[in-house]
Amino acid sequence: MRQDAVKVQVKQEGEAHHYLQGRGAQINTKNRFLKEEKTREHVEGIDDWEEGDARTVYMEQESKSIVNKVESPDVGMGYSMNPYAGCEHGCIYCYARNVHEYWGYSAGLDFERKIIVKKNAPQLLRKFLMHKNWDATPIMLSGNTDCYQPAEQKYRLTRGLLEVCNEFNQPVGILTKNSWILKDKDILQEMARKQIVSAMVSITSFNENLRRVMEPRTTTATQKLKVINELSSAGVRMGIMMGPMIPGLNEHEMQRIMKAARDNGATFTAYTFIRLNGAIKLLFHDWLYKNFPDRADKVWHLIEQSHDGKVNDSRWGLRMRGEGSIAKLVADQYKKYGKLYGMNAEEWSLDRSLFRRPGEQGRLF
């Protein structure tokens, strides 16, 4: 079996089981907040189980808030806003899966198929920015789930949020894995001229066989490079997020990703090391052994070696980087090739001084 081959039919307990094409998770894990629910954590656990309707369902709601303060010191943002909860991209490693349990759903297939749409997101942002004590601290779009996931094609909430930010001159950062961001090139270009926006594109692998199962409904790496090229040519400051780096699957691609991104106009980078917290541990384990049975044990043990014998570490400063020889190798690669390709060399920040509320004169912070 070729190293980059992917199996779409798996056998457990001597019986063939269908692999859900186009989905990252293959099961629904238990929601830790619910006392009673049906789950399928093991194939042999429930007879004649049906996964139900495979279509994505958009659940519209009127939310109470849209801007959230980020308490974690590891993620490099003070505030975030997410117009959608759940994400159809289906990235198997996504840390946001656990958050879906707060909404009463599973972190597994529910996360990819039951998308909560915060229809009043732009109105909530406007109300938030009108608060007299707000000081124009940059806000991150997609701090949790991707603001340009397929739902954006229908609802255009991200567009609405950008329009509000542009009106107030509110600085904003964007992180996405989807080429739909190009639909907003006009407003991004206008905001870039005022230095109130920057964007990052997440690239984890150039191996299409891996991408199709690891993050099945995202844009290809080749298309992501086109996004970086087109937006950087339009004057938008562009960077890349290489996350997560997974030993035995994609960590060896770091140099190629950084060089290709640099060649297409990216000027800054970030990365994370794989960590499997909460339900993601069960989901990733199930996915890994179904797709890569030839090297699943090796990958799993390498992850454990990088988190003190576990696959997750909650310690600040270590949880997103890992520790030990494998994690150090990845960190050393990041430093070496970042310097080689001139990444993160510029002194740059989003401009907060232009922020104003409608009717006010420009304010200087």
Residue frames relative to the residue before (quaternion, step in Angstrom):
aa qw qx qy qz dx dy dz
M 1.0000 0.0000 0.0000 0.0000 0.00 0.00 0.00
R 0.4601 -0.6915 0.4796 0.2830 3.60 -0.79 1.00
Q 0.6200 -0.5853 0.3796 0.3591 3.55 -1.12 0.72
D 0.7594 0.3664 -0.2140 0.4932 3.61 1.02 -0.71
A 0.4390 0.7006 -0.4615 0.3215 3.57 1.24 0.20
V 0.1883 -0.7780 0.5928 0.0881 3.53 -1.17 0.62
K 0.3061 -0.7432 0.5650 0.1865 3.56 -0.88 0.92
V 0.1922 -0.7867 0.5769 0.1069 3.57 -0.95 0.82
Q 0.6997 0.2951 -0.2650 0.5943 3.57 1.29 0.06
V 0.0734 -0.8076 0.5848 0.0179 3.58 -0.78 0.98
K 0.2469 -0.7556 0.5890 0.1454 3.54 -1.19 0.55
Q 0.0462 0.7616 -0.6444 0.0501 3.50 -0.92 0.97
E 0.8315 0.0865 -0.1069 0.5382 3.53 -1.01 0.87
G 0.6843 -0.5258 0.2824 0.4189 3.55 1.06 0.78
E 0.6820 0.4617 -0.2774 0.4947 3.60 1.26 0.13
A 0.4390 -0.6941 0.5027 0.2698 3.60 -0.98 0.83
H 0.0851 -0.7903 0.6059 0.0317 3.56 -1.03 0.80
H 0.5106 -0.6772 0.4449 0.2877 3.53 -0.95 0.90
Y 0.2858 -0.7333 0.5937 0.1676 3.55 -1.04 0.86
L 0.3885 -0.7401 0.5046 0.2161 3.57 -0.77 1.06
Q 0.2725 -0.7839 0.5397 0.1411 3.55 -0.23 1.29
G 0.8046 0.2876 -0.2089 0.4757 3.57 -1.06 0.74
R 0.6813 0.3967 -0.2964 0.5390 3.58 1.26 0.21
G 0.4398 -0.6792 0.5156 0.2818 3.55 -1.07 0.72
A 0.7336 0.3478 -0.2009 0.5482 3.56 0.71 -1.10
Q 0.2519 -0.7678 0.5724 0.1392 3.54 -1.12 0.69
I 0.7578 0.2669 -0.1506 0.5761 3.58 1.28 -0.14
N 0.3611 -0.6585 0.5952 0.2860 3.52 -1.37 0.08
T 0.2484 -0.7739 0.5661 0.1377 3.57 -0.60 1.10
K 0.6472 -0.5416 0.3778 0.3809 3.54 -1.28 0.42
N 0.3716 -0.6896 0.5780 0.2284 3.53 -1.11 0.78
R 0.3973 -0.7655 0.4581 0.2153 3.58 -0.51 1.20
F 0.6705 0.5057 -0.3030 0.4505 3.59 1.21 -0.34
L 0.6741 0.4743 -0.2941 0.4839 3.60 1.24 -0.21
K 0.4188 -0.7185 0.4999 0.2418 3.57 -0.92 0.90
E 0.8052 0.1211 -0.0443 0.5788 3.57 1.02 -0.78
E 0.2817 0.7269 -0.5903 0.2094 3.53 -0.91 1.01
K 0.4188 -0.6632 0.5507 0.2855 3.54 -1.31 0.32
T 0.0302 0.7942 -0.6058 0.0363 3.55 -0.87 0.95
R 0.2162 -0.7477 0.6080 0.1570 3.51 -1.31 0.30
E 0.0227 0.8277 -0.5570 0.0644 3.55 0.18 1.30
H 0.7666 0.1442 -0.1031 0.6171 3.57 1.24 -0.38
V 0.5635 -0.6380 0.4061 0.3323 3.56 -0.90 0.93
E 0.7274 0.4521 -0.2563 0.4482 3.56 0.92 -0.88
G 0.5072 0.7115 -0.3910 0.2894 3.58 1.27 -0.18
I 0.8049 0.1176 -0.0430 0.5801 3.61 0.98 -0.78
D 0.3728 -0.7393 0.5171 0.2170 3.57 -0.72 1.02
D 0.8611 0.1166 -0.0875 0.4871 3.55 -1.22 0.66
W 0.2170 0.7946 -0.5318 0.1967 3.55 0.99 0.82
E 0.1219 -0.7618 0.6322 0.0719 3.54 -1.09 0.80
E 0.4127 -0.7269 0.4931 0.2412 3.57 -0.87 0.93
G 0.4828 -0.6930 0.4258 0.3246 3.58 1.25 -0.18
D 0.7824 -0.3163 0.2492 0.4751 3.53 -1.33 -0.31
A 0.3152 -0.7859 0.5078 0.1586 3.57 -0.68 1.10
R 0.5180 0.6616 -0.4171 0.3463 3.59 1.21 -0.17
T 0.4977 -0.6293 0.5054 0.3175 3.53 -1.24 0.53
V 0.1736 -0.7757 0.6020 0.0762 3.56 -0.99 0.91
Y 0.2129 -0.7625 0.6003 0.1134 3.57 -0.86 1.01
M 0.1200 -0.8003 0.5871 0.0226 3.56 -0.69 1.13
E 0.2249 -0.8149 0.5255 0.0958 3.55 -0.28 1.30
Q 0.0615 0.8001 -0.5946 0.0506 3.55 -1.02 0.78
E 0.3995 -0.6495 0.5858 0.2745 3.51 -1.35 0.36
S 0.2136 -0.8138 0.5313 0.0994 3.57 -0.36 1.23
K 0.4831 -0.6662 0.4922 0.2837 3.54 -1.31 0.33
S 0.7986 0.0396 -0.0150 0.6004 3.59 1.17 -0.49
I 0.2224 -0.7866 0.5623 0.1247 3.58 -1.21 0.42
V 0.7165 0.3856 -0.2470 0.5262 3.63 1.09 -0.60
N 0.0913 -0.8093 0.5802 0.0066 3.55 -0.79 1.08
K 0.4000 -0.6827 0.5547 0.2572 3.55 -1.04 0.76
V 0.2767 -0.7666 0.5623 0.1401 3.57 -0.86 1.00
E 0.2669 -0.8048 0.5148 0.1264 3.56 -0.58 1.17
S 0.5976 0.6028 -0.3643 0.3831 3.60 1.12 -0.58
P 0.3339 -0.7500 0.5326 0.2058 3.63 -0.84 0.91
D 0.6058 0.6175 -0.3284 0.3792 3.60 1.29 -0.19
V 0.7204 0.4983 -0.2482 0.4136 3.59 1.14 -0.47
G 0.4578 -0.7510 0.4073 0.2460 3.58 1.25 0.10
M 0.6766 0.4140 -0.3289 0.5125 3.61 1.01 0.71
G 0.3863 -0.7342 0.5134 0.2194 3.54 -1.11 0.69
Y 0.7884 0.0592 0.0008 0.6123 3.54 1.12 -0.81
S 0.0755 -0.7870 0.6102 0.0505 3.55 -1.17 0.56
M 0.0900 -0.7626 0.6330 0.0980 3.54 -1.31 0.29
N 0.0868 -0.8031 0.5891 -0.0241 3.52 -0.97 0.99
P 0.2731 -0.8027 0.5069 0.1554 3.61 -0.32 1.18
Y 0.7586 0.2619 -0.1645 0.5735 3.59 1.26 -0.33
A 0.1907 -0.7374 0.6350 0.1294 3.55 -1.17 0.69
G 0.6915 0.2743 -0.2901 0.6021 3.52 -0.73 1.14
C 0.0791 -0.8171 0.5704 0.0263 3.57 -1.13 0.47
E 0.4014 -0.7523 0.4827 0.1996 3.52 -0.69 1.16
H 0.4760 0.6700 -0.4480 0.3519 3.61 1.17 -0.21
G 0.2767 -0.8352 0.4454 0.1661 3.58 1.15 -0.58
C 0.2493 0.7778 -0.5437 0.1930 3.62 1.07 0.51
I 0.4352 -0.7525 0.4309 0.2424 3.56 -0.55 1.18
Y 0.7117 0.4727 -0.2466 0.4574 3.58 1.11 -0.67
C 0.4287 0.7719 -0.4227 0.2045 3.60 1.25 -0.30
Y 0.4221 -0.7238 0.4926 0.2351 3.58 -0.75 1.08
A 0.5986 0.5931 -0.3596 0.4007 3.59 1.17 -0.51
R 0.4609 0.6895 -0.4507 0.3301 3.59 1.20 -0.26
N 0.6551 0.5359 -0.3233 0.4233 3.58 0.90 -0.88
V 0.6071 0.5745 -0.3546 0.4191 3.59 1.09 -0.68
H 0.5872 0.5984 -0.3746 0.3960 3.60 1.10 -0.62
E 0.5694 0.5947 -0.3856 0.4165 3.59 1.16 -0.43
Y 0.5941 0.5685 -0.3682 0.4339 3.59 1.12 -0.56
W 0.6745 0.4777 -0.2867 0.4844 3.57 1.19 -0.54
G 0.6031 -0.5894 0.3470 0.4105 3.59 1.27 -0.01
Y 0.6390 0.5237 -0.3225 0.4620 3.59 1.24 0.22
S 0.5968 -0.5525 0.4380 0.3830 3.54 -1.32 0.09
A 0.5049 -0.6340 0.4984 0.3077 3.53 -1.25 0.54
G 0.5973 0.5942 -0.3465 0.4125 3.58 1.28 -0.23
L 0.8528 0.0188 0.0189 0.5215 3.54 -0.69 -1.12
D 0.5759 0.5919 -0.3839 0.4130 3.60 1.06 -0.63
F 0.6217 0.5712 -0.3351 0.4182 3.57 0.99 -0.86
E 0.7338 0.4189 -0.2191 0.4879 3.58 1.07 -0.77
R 0.7714 0.3883 -0.1747 0.4729 3.58 1.11 -0.61
K 0.7326 0.3212 -0.2140 0.5606 3.59 1.21 -0.31
I 0.0107 -0.8421 0.5348 -0.0697 3.52 0.04 1.37
I 0.2552 -0.7651 0.5763 0.1324 3.56 -0.74 1.09
V 0.1808 -0.7989 0.5718 0.0460 3.54 -0.73 1.14
K 0.2273 -0.7828 0.5688 0.1098 3.57 -0.58 1.15
K 0.2138 -0.8628 0.4441 0.1123 3.53 0.39 1.32
N 0.7334 0.4084 -0.2373 0.4890 3.59 1.08 -0.62
A 0.2334 0.8260 -0.4894 0.1543 3.60 1.23 0.40
P 0.6825 0.4746 -0.3253 0.4507 3.67 0.75 -0.84
Q 0.6467 0.5139 -0.3243 0.4611 3.59 0.99 -0.79
L 0.6434 0.5196 -0.3176 0.4640 3.58 1.05 -0.79
L 0.6393 0.5203 -0.3283 0.4612 3.57 1.00 -0.77
R 0.6329 0.5320 -0.3319 0.4542 3.58 0.94 -0.86
K 0.6541 0.5081 -0.3036 0.4711 3.56 0.94 -0.90
F 0.6523 0.5245 -0.3100 0.4508 3.57 0.97 -0.86
L 0.7003 0.4771 -0.2747 0.4545 3.59 0.87 -0.95
M 0.6160 0.5561 -0.3443 0.4390 3.60 1.19 -0.43
H 0.4838 0.6687 -0.4447 0.3479 3.60 1.21 -0.24
K 0.5213 -0.7010 0.3965 0.2823 3.56 -0.73 1.07
N 0.7160 0.4537 -0.2653 0.4595 3.61 1.09 -0.54
W 0.4783 0.6666 -0.4576 0.3429 3.60 1.21 -0.02
D 0.2156 -0.8352 0.5028 0.0561 3.57 -0.78 1.09
A 0.5755 -0.6432 0.3573 0.3569 3.59 1.18 0.56
T 0.2154 0.7554 -0.5751 0.2287 3.59 1.02 0.72
P 0.5321 -0.6418 0.4313 0.3448 3.64 -0.85 0.84
I 0.2154 -0.7593 0.6059 0.0992 3.54 -1.11 0.84
M 0.3173 -0.7582 0.5437 0.1698 3.57 -0.99 0.86
L 0.2494 -0.7265 0.6226 0.1495 3.55 -0.90 0.99
S 0.7969 0.1893 -0.2056 0.5355 3.57 -0.78 1.09
G 0.2200 0.7778 -0.5548 0.1969 3.55 0.92 0.79
N 0.7640 0.2737 -0.1578 0.5626 3.56 1.21 -0.44
T 0.8049 -0.0065 0.0338 0.5925 3.60 0.52 -1.16
D 0.6344 -0.5881 0.3557 0.3537 3.56 -1.18 0.61
C 0.3773 -0.7525 0.5008 0.2011 3.56 -0.72 1.12
Y 0.7194 0.3832 -0.2485 0.5234 3.61 1.26 -0.22
Q 0.2652 0.7553 -0.5455 0.2482 3.57 1.10 0.64
P 0.7573 -0.4323 0.2297 0.4323 3.63 -1.20 0.38
A 0.5782 0.5981 -0.3867 0.3979 3.63 1.05 -0.60
E 0.5876 0.6023 -0.3665 0.3970 3.59 1.12 -0.63
Q 0.5793 0.5949 -0.3759 0.4114 3.59 1.12 -0.57
K 0.7188 0.4142 -0.2333 0.5073 3.56 1.13 -0.65
Y 0.8095 0.3548 -0.1554 0.4413 3.57 0.74 -1.05
R 0.1752 -0.8362 0.5028 0.1319 3.62 1.18 -0.56
L 0.2376 0.7929 -0.5231 0.2028 3.57 1.03 0.78
T 0.6114 0.5443 -0.3522 0.4537 3.57 1.05 -0.70
R 0.6133 0.5376 -0.3334 0.4731 3.55 1.04 -0.79
G 0.6628 0.5130 -0.2997 0.4558 3.55 0.93 -0.89
L 0.6469 0.5131 -0.3143 0.4685 3.58 1.01 -0.79
L 0.6517 0.5111 -0.3118 0.4657 3.57 1.00 -0.81
E 0.6259 0.5373 -0.3384 0.4527 3.57 1.03 -0.73
V 0.6427 0.5019 -0.3189 0.4831 3.58 1.02 -0.77
C 0.6533 0.5134 -0.3130 0.4601 3.58 0.92 -0.90
N 0.6538 0.5126 -0.3108 0.4617 3.56 0.98 -0.82
E 0.6423 0.5283 -0.3191 0.4545 3.57 1.00 -0.79
F 0.7438 0.3861 -0.2076 0.5047 3.59 0.97 -0.89
N 0.3309 -0.7238 0.5066 0.3317 3.59 1.27 -0.39
Q 0.2705 0.7647 -0.5202 0.2673 3.53 1.00 0.92
P 0.3983 -0.7283 0.4996 0.2476 3.64 -0.63 1.05
V 0.0155 0.8084 -0.5855 0.0584 3.56 -0.96 0.89
G 0.2057 -0.7414 0.6252 0.1310 3.53 -1.15 0.72
I 0.1835 -0.7849 0.5860 0.0823 3.57 -1.14 0.64
L 0.0406 -0.7609 0.6469 0.0320 3.55 -1.13 0.77
T 0.1447 0.8089 -0.5550 0.1298 3.59 -0.73 1.03
K 0.2794 -0.7244 0.6007 0.1905 3.53 -1.37 0.34
N 0.6478 0.5460 -0.2806 0.4511 3.55 1.30 0.10
S 0.4613 -0.6996 0.4792 0.2610 3.59 -0.97 0.83
W 0.4433 0.7028 -0.4507 0.3263 3.60 1.25 -0.08
I 0.4942 0.6603 -0.4212 0.3772 3.59 1.23 -0.32
L 0.5833 0.6004 -0.3712 0.4018 3.60 1.14 -0.56
K 0.5617 0.6020 -0.3882 0.4139 3.59 1.17 -0.45
D 0.7254 0.3936 -0.2272 0.5170 3.57 1.23 -0.46
K 0.2566 0.8036 -0.5073 0.1760 3.58 1.18 0.40
D 0.6230 0.5694 -0.3551 0.4019 3.59 0.96 -0.75
I 0.7292 0.4059 -0.2507 0.4906 3.57 0.79 -0.97
L 0.6069 0.5464 -0.3549 0.4552 3.61 1.09 -0.61
Q 0.6381 0.5206 -0.3218 0.4671 3.56 1.03 -0.77
E 0.6485 0.5110 -0.3121 0.4700 3.57 1.00 -0.82
M 0.6740 0.4824 -0.2910 0.4779 3.57 0.96 -0.85
A 0.6190 0.5574 -0.3397 0.4367 3.58 1.08 -0.72
R 0.6170 0.5497 -0.3446 0.4453 3.57 1.06 -0.71
K 0.7051 0.4132 -0.2476 0.5204 3.56 1.18 -0.55
Q 0.3931 -0.7511 0.4402 0.2958 3.55 1.35 0.02
I 0.4866 0.6517 -0.4447 0.3752 3.56 0.96 0.91
V 0.7401 0.3067 -0.2419 0.5475 3.62 1.17 0.40
S 0.0602 0.7298 -0.6810 -0.0062 3.51 -1.29 0.57
A 0.1799 -0.8064 0.5595 0.0664 3.58 -1.13 0.59
M 0.1606 -0.7571 0.6259 0.0961 3.51 -1.21 0.67
V 0.2059 -0.7403 0.6275 0.1255 3.54 -1.12 0.78
S 0.3396 -0.7516 0.5333 0.1878 3.56 -0.83 0.99
I 0.0300 0.7795 -0.6232 0.0552 3.57 -0.74 1.11
T 0.0926 -0.8292 0.5508 0.0217 3.58 -0.61 1.10
S 0.8214 -0.0380 0.0575 0.5662 3.60 1.10 -0.54
F 0.3296 -0.7015 0.5938 0.2158 3.52 -1.28 0.58
N 0.5258 0.6136 -0.4055 0.4273 3.57 1.31 -0.01
E 0.3175 -0.7959 0.4855 0.1732 3.58 -0.23 1.27
N 0.6043 0.5509 -0.3620 0.4476 3.60 1.06 -0.62
L 0.6628 0.4795 -0.2970 0.4926 3.56 1.06 -0.76
R 0.6647 0.5169 -0.3187 0.4351 3.60 0.81 -0.94
R 0.6588 0.5496 -0.3260 0.3970 3.58 0.88 -0.90
V 0.7491 0.3445 -0.2295 0.5172 3.60 1.09 -0.50
M 0.6699 0.5095 -0.3035 0.4468 3.60 1.10 -0.62
E 0.7777 0.0039 0.0192 0.6283 3.59 1.07 -0.74
P 0.1203 -0.9117 0.3842 0.0817 3.54 0.82 1.15
R 0.7893 0.3082 -0.1819 0.4989 3.62 0.95 -0.63
T 0.4360 0.6586 -0.4810 0.3804 3.54 1.13 0.70
T 0.6105 -0.5406 0.4344 0.3826 3.54 -1.34 0.18
T 0.5661 -0.5976 0.4384 0.3609 3.60 -1.08 0.62
A 0.6333 -0.5403 0.3923 0.3913 3.57 -1.21 0.49
T 0.6221 0.5488 -0.3390 0.4438 3.58 1.02 -0.77
Q 0.6740 0.4784 -0.2909 0.4820 3.56 0.97 -0.85
K 0.6126 0.5497 -0.3508 0.4467 3.58 1.06 -0.67
L 0.6301 0.5231 -0.3311 0.4687 3.57 1.06 -0.73
K 0.6218 0.5300 -0.3333 0.4705 3.58 1.09 -0.69
V 0.6096 0.5435 -0.3391 0.4669 3.57 1.10 -0.73
I 0.6575 0.5048 -0.3044 0.4693 3.58 0.89 -0.97
N 0.6658 0.5208 -0.2995 0.4426 3.56 0.91 -0.94
E 0.7047 0.4759 -0.2738 0.4494 3.56 0.82 -1.01
L 0.7093 0.4488 -0.2776 0.4674 3.60 0.88 -0.86
S 0.6378 0.5049 -0.3422 0.4703 3.60 1.00 -0.70
S 0.6291 0.5253 -0.3265 0.4708 3.59 1.10 -0.70
A 0.6679 0.4793 -0.2878 0.4914 3.56 1.22 -0.54
G 0.6355 -0.5737 0.3156 0.4092 3.59 1.28 0.09
V 0.5182 0.6324 -0.4246 0.3889 3.59 1.26 0.07
R 0.4165 -0.6881 0.5290 0.2707 3.59 -0.85 0.90
M 0.0743 -0.8369 0.5415 -0.0285 3.56 -0.54 1.23
G 0.0248 -0.7842 0.6200 0.0024 3.54 -1.14 0.76
I 0.3428 -0.7200 0.5547 0.2374 3.56 -1.30 -0.04
M 0.2262 -0.7145 0.6443 0.1525 3.50 -1.26 0.63
M 0.1214 -0.7714 0.6214 0.0628 3.57 -0.73 1.05
G 0.4331 0.7079 -0.4518 0.3275 3.51 0.13 1.23
P 0.5824 -0.3104 -0.7490 -0.0597 1.23 -1.78 1.71
M 0.4482 -0.6154 0.5626 0.3222 3.52 -1.31 0.35
I 0.0966 -0.8156 0.5705 -0.0067 3.56 -0.66 1.15
P 0.3830 -0.7433 0.4908 0.2448 3.63 -0.46 1.13
G 0.7899 0.2784 -0.2312 0.4950 3.54 -0.89 0.98
L 0.7387 0.3495 -0.2258 0.5302 3.57 1.28 -0.15
N 0.8581 -0.0567 0.0739 0.5049 3.61 0.60 -1.03
E 0.4542 0.7228 -0.4496 0.2628 3.61 1.20 -0.16
H 0.6203 0.5646 -0.3394 0.4258 3.58 1.16 -0.53
E 0.6302 0.5667 -0.3244 0.4201 3.61 1.26 -0.24
M 0.3905 0.7699 -0.4557 0.2172 3.59 1.24 -0.15
Q 0.6688 0.4971 -0.3163 0.4535 3.60 0.83 -0.90
R 0.6654 0.5093 -0.3111 0.4484 3.58 0.85 -0.95
I 0.6539 0.5178 -0.3150 0.4529 3.57 0.94 -0.87
M 0.6827 0.4950 -0.2927 0.4508 3.58 0.86 -0.95
K 0.6635 0.5012 -0.3125 0.4591 3.58 0.93 -0.83
A 0.6658 0.5014 -0.3050 0.4607 3.58 0.89 -0.93
A 0.6460 0.5131 -0.3189 0.4666 3.58 1.00 -0.81
R 0.6417 0.5184 -0.3191 0.4665 3.59 0.96 -0.88
D 0.6709 0.5153 -0.2981 0.4422 3.57 0.91 -0.92
N 0.7289 0.3985 -0.2318 0.5061 3.58 1.22 -0.44
G 0.7399 -0.4814 0.2187 0.4158 3.56 1.21 0.41
A 0.4805 0.6538 -0.4565 0.3650 3.61 1.22 0.01
T 0.1747 -0.8125 0.5514 0.0729 3.57 -1.02 0.79
F 0.7927 0.1881 -0.1341 0.5642 3.60 1.18 -0.17
T 0.1966 -0.8019 0.5624 0.0453 3.56 -1.18 0.61
A 0.0084 -0.7420 0.6673 0.0630 3.51 -1.41 0.19
Y 0.0528 -0.7941 0.6023 0.0621 3.57 -1.22 0.31
T 0.1495 -0.7457 0.6345 0.1374 3.54 -1.33 0.29
F 0.3585 -0.6926 0.5815 0.2315 3.53 -1.28 0.46
I 0.6121 -0.6048 0.3718 0.3483 3.56 -0.98 0.88
R 0.0901 0.7448 -0.6595 0.0474 3.54 -1.06 0.87
L 0.2119 -0.8065 0.5475 0.0698 3.56 -0.87 0.96
N 0.0505 0.8324 -0.5456 0.0832 3.55 0.21 1.29
G 0.8343 0.2065 -0.1546 0.4873 3.54 -1.23 0.54
A 0.8393 -0.1526 0.1392 0.5029 3.54 -1.04 -0.88
I 0.5317 0.6462 -0.4109 0.3619 3.59 1.18 -0.44
K 0.5595 0.6000 -0.3897 0.4185 3.59 1.14 -0.55
L 0.6973 0.4559 -0.2712 0.4820 3.60 0.85 -0.96
L 0.6656 0.5183 -0.3044 0.4424 3.57 0.93 -0.91
F 0.6857 0.4782 -0.2866 0.4680 3.58 0.88 -0.94
H 0.6264 0.5369 -0.3378 0.4529 3.60 0.99 -0.80
D 0.6561 0.5073 -0.3011 0.4706 3.58 0.91 -0.93
W 0.6722 0.5049 -0.2807 0.4630 3.56 0.93 -0.96
L 0.6686 0.5304 -0.2998 0.4264 3.56 0.87 -1.00
Y 0.7287 0.4324 -0.2519 0.4676 3.59 0.81 -0.95
K 0.6271 0.5139 -0.3475 0.4710 3.59 1.17 -0.37
N 0.7646 0.3958 -0.1993 0.4681 3.57 0.95 -0.84
F 0.8136 0.1504 -0.0540 0.5590 3.57 1.03 -0.75
P 0.0030 -0.8466 0.5321 -0.0058 3.61 0.65 1.04
D 0.6145 0.5826 -0.3449 0.4051 3.59 1.14 -0.57
R 0.8155 0.1751 -0.0827 0.5454 3.61 1.11 -0.55
A 0.3283 0.7828 -0.4806 0.2202 3.59 1.25 0.19
D 0.6452 0.5216 -0.3326 0.4483 3.61 0.88 -0.88
K 0.6617 0.5178 -0.3053 0.4481 3.56 0.91 -0.94
V 0.6698 0.4973 -0.3037 0.4602 3.59 0.84 -0.97
W 0.6586 0.5238 -0.3082 0.4437 3.57 0.88 -0.96
H 0.6901 0.4773 -0.2816 0.4654 3.58 0.90 -0.92
L 0.6161 0.5357 -0.3454 0.4628 3.60 1.09 -0.64
I 0.6311 0.5120 -0.3284 0.4814 3.58 1.06 -0.73
E 0.6423 0.5220 -0.3162 0.4637 3.57 0.98 -0.86
Q 0.6485 0.5289 -0.3162 0.4469 3.58 0.96 -0.85
S 0.7067 0.4699 -0.2510 0.4655 3.55 1.17 -0.59
H 0.7422 0.3061 -0.2071 0.5591 3.58 1.30 0.01
D 0.6476 -0.5718 0.3194 0.3893 3.56 0.88 1.02
G 0.7592 -0.3930 0.1989 0.4791 3.56 0.95 0.94
K 0.6775 0.4048 -0.2825 0.5453 3.58 1.31 -0.01
V 0.4724 -0.6512 0.4919 0.3328 3.57 -1.26 -0.02
N 0.7395 0.2862 -0.1958 0.5770 3.55 1.31 0.11
D 0.0390 -0.7714 0.6350 0.0123 3.54 -1.16 0.66
S 0.2366 -0.8110 0.5229 0.1132 3.59 -0.65 1.07
R 0.4671 0.6942 -0.4438 0.3209 3.61 1.23 0.03
W 0.4924 -0.6501 0.4932 0.3026 3.55 -0.91 0.96
G 0.7915 0.3194 -0.2408 0.4621 3.53 -1.06 0.78
L 0.7606 0.3297 -0.1853 0.5277 3.57 1.18 -0.51
R 0.6134 0.6222 -0.3548 0.3326 3.56 1.02 -0.79
M 0.7396 0.3986 -0.2297 0.4913 3.61 1.05 -0.69
R 0.7233 0.4096 -0.2282 0.5069 3.59 1.30 -0.19
G 0.3451 -0.7389 0.5071 0.2791 3.59 1.12 -0.57
E 0.2147 -0.7564 0.5986 0.1530 3.54 -1.33 -0.04
G 0.6157 0.5354 -0.4056 0.4120 3.55 -1.22 0.31
S 0.7637 -0.4293 0.2513 0.4115 3.54 -1.35 0.16
I 0.6639 0.5029 -0.3218 0.4503 3.62 0.92 -0.80
A 0.6711 0.4855 -0.2941 0.4768 3.56 0.89 -0.94
K 0.6376 0.5211 -0.3298 0.4617 3.59 1.03 -0.74
L 0.6162 0.5478 -0.3427 0.4502 3.57 1.02 -0.77
V 0.6566 0.4953 -0.3038 0.4809 3.58 0.98 -0.86
A 0.6589 0.5088 -0.3099 0.4592 3.59 0.93 -0.90
D 0.6550 0.5097 -0.3122 0.4623 3.59 0.99 -0.80
Q 0.6154 0.5344 -0.3399 0.4693 3.57 1.07 -0.75
Y 0.6507 0.5382 -0.3126 0.4351 3.53 0.92 -0.97
K 0.6777 0.4794 -0.2893 0.4766 3.59 0.90 -0.90
K 0.6704 0.5273 -0.3015 0.4261 3.57 0.86 -0.98
Y 0.7622 0.3839 -0.2169 0.4740 3.56 0.70 -1.07
G 0.5612 0.5749 -0.3900 0.4501 3.57 1.18 -0.43
K 0.6696 0.4760 -0.2839 0.4943 3.55 1.00 -0.85
L 0.6378 0.5497 -0.3241 0.4313 3.58 0.97 -0.89
Y 0.7835 0.3296 -0.1621 0.5012 3.58 0.92 -0.91
G 0.5336 -0.6874 0.3820 0.3113 3.57 1.23 0.36
M 0.3479 0.7440 -0.4999 0.2749 3.57 1.08 0.62
N 0.8433 0.1801 -0.1423 0.4860 3.56 -1.23 0.62
A 0.4157 0.7368 -0.4448 0.2940 3.58 1.18 0.49
E 0.6785 0.5176 -0.2936 0.4307 3.58 1.12 -0.57
E 0.3917 -0.6526 0.5896 0.2702 3.53 -1.25 0.51
W 0.2100 0.7913 -0.5339 0.2116 3.57 -0.37 1.19
S 0.0911 0.7793 -0.6180 0.0501 3.56 -1.10 0.67
L 0.5667 -0.5732 0.4659 0.3651 3.53 -1.24 0.45
D 0.4268 -0.7286 0.4883 0.2203 3.56 -1.00 0.88
R 0.1849 -0.8049 0.5588 0.0750 3.58 -0.57 1.19
S 0.5577 0.6752 -0.3711 0.3086 3.58 1.19 -0.46
L 0.6592 0.5341 -0.3106 0.4286 3.60 1.17 -0.46
F 0.4371 0.7316 -0.4453 0.2747 3.58 1.26 -0.27
R 0.1496 0.7653 -0.6176 0.1028 3.54 -1.00 0.89
R 0.3747 -0.6790 0.5783 0.2531 3.50 -1.21 0.54
P 0.6321 -0.5421 0.3726 0.4096 3.60 -1.04 0.61
G 0.7798 0.2896 -0.2397 0.5006 3.55 -0.79 1.05
E 0.6578 0.4872 -0.3128 0.4817 3.58 1.25 -0.31
Q 0.4926 -0.5848 0.5378 0.3552 3.52 -1.32 0.27
G 0.6705 -0.4883 0.3596 0.4275 3.56 -1.27 0.35
R 0.2407 -0.7779 0.5682 0.1186 3.58 -1.04 0.82
L 0.2309 -0.7649 0.5883 0.1247 3.55 -1.07 0.75
F 0.1820 -0.7885 0.5801 0.0930 3.58 -0.77 1.07
